[in-house]
Amino acid sequence: MGTFRELYNRLVDAALRKELDKEVREIMASGEYKPEEVDRLVNPMAHPVVMRVSDCQCPSGEDRDNCAVACLFSAIERDENGNVVISTVDCTGCGVCMENCKHDTLIDRKEIIPVLELLNERKRPVYAMIAPAFNGQFSLDVTAGKLRTAFKLAGFYGMLEVALFADILTLKEALEFDRTIHTDRDFMLTSCCCPIWVNMIKKIYHDLIPHMPPAVSPMVACGRAIKRIHPDAVTVFIGPCVAKKAEAREADIADAVDYVLTFQEISDIFQKLGIDPAVLPEDMRDHSSRCGRIYARTGGVSEAVQNTLNRLKPDRKIKLRAIQADGAIECKRLLKEIMEGNIKANFIEGMGCRGGCVGGPKAIINKEEGTVHANEYGNNASYPTPIDNPHVVDLLERLGFHTVESLLESDNLFIRKFE
């Protein structure tokens, strides 16, 4: 029997050759792989975000329960044979269990093959939505414009920077802060970025939900905006995060993003197609401000909202005082302190991965390098905040928002009601 990785490469190569059906028939006839192993790749959306692809190999002892202990959501148990069983209800896709699995028994769902099939068919426009953490991941010379050219060569209709929608959500959260924070006792939990943070509040610290403004994530905002303008479009988010694969399937926001891929998956595709983004021409189409770009690292959301609030309401008496939790363990500790009444700030940000998105489980470079590149990308922006960014204003107009304040209206595509 071959390994999962071998099967993955074999089917991806077949999809790129436009011979997937033929390859699947040959594999099934050979009996080399079980039907469910093939189905995980060909029909990934029918499977969990985190899966066990072989029997657990850890012997009894200290290492055996590392994955279960690492799970902050109590989503892991073991069956009678000692194999990991992951709860599809409780799993948030944070990826910590995969990082703690020493034998590559646990993997994230691979959604690349149906995306390649859609690109081959060319019946619907397929949009790549690149996370703000992209800078420096593919190489130092790969700009947003070069990456857009690379995606088009790979068959995508276009590429949008999710940082542009982080700009919009920054505006919304700044307005929400101004609307809700009126005394020194008031506080707000940012709700628009990290799905691990959001799910920790929803699943464990449910009583704090009233302090979360009703907002979708930048990823969901980007997907919904594309589908508002192009209803037949297919939306594909690309980033360093496994939890985004779970977020995209949550019932109340499942209309926005069709597939989620990782930086590594896209890097593999570029290599297989012989595409080197670093040497390609620039294709600049949309522009985000510094605020949207620094969402990629811990503290970026707080800094973005603070700077935007200062631009919107420079004379506001109660200023934004922020605190951040860096990594899932710190998120849990900070939320527990808040529940106990130990509140040290009025704007509270949590990132489930150490370093923020640049420290995601599927980042190509380490979080320290990623942070440097996120800051460089932010500092190179033409506009300091979204309120200064004419592209934000133009996009909001296209989407039916005629004033910035209309982002607070109770029924619009950027609203998510937490329960």
Secondary structure, DSSP 8 states (H G I E B T S, - for coil): ---HHHHHHHHHHHHHTT-HHHHHHHHHHHTSS-HHHHHHHHSGGGS-SEEE-S-----SSTTTTHHHHH-TT--EEE-TTS-EEE-TTT-----HHHHH-TTS-EEE---HHHHHHHHHH-SS-EEEEE-GGGTTTS-TT--HHHHHHHHHHTT-SEEEETHHHHHHHHHHHHHHHHHH--STT--EE--SS-HHHHHHHHHT-GGGGGGS-S---HHHHHHHHHHHH-TT-EEEEEES-SHHHHHTT-GGGTTS-SEEEEHHHHHHHHHHHT--GGGS---------HHHHGGGSTTHHHHHHHHHHHHH-TT-SS---EEEEESHHHHHHHHHHHHTT----SEEEEESSTTSGGG-TT-SS-HHHHHHHHHHHHHT-S-SSGGG-HHHHHHHHHTT--SGGGGGSSSSTT-----
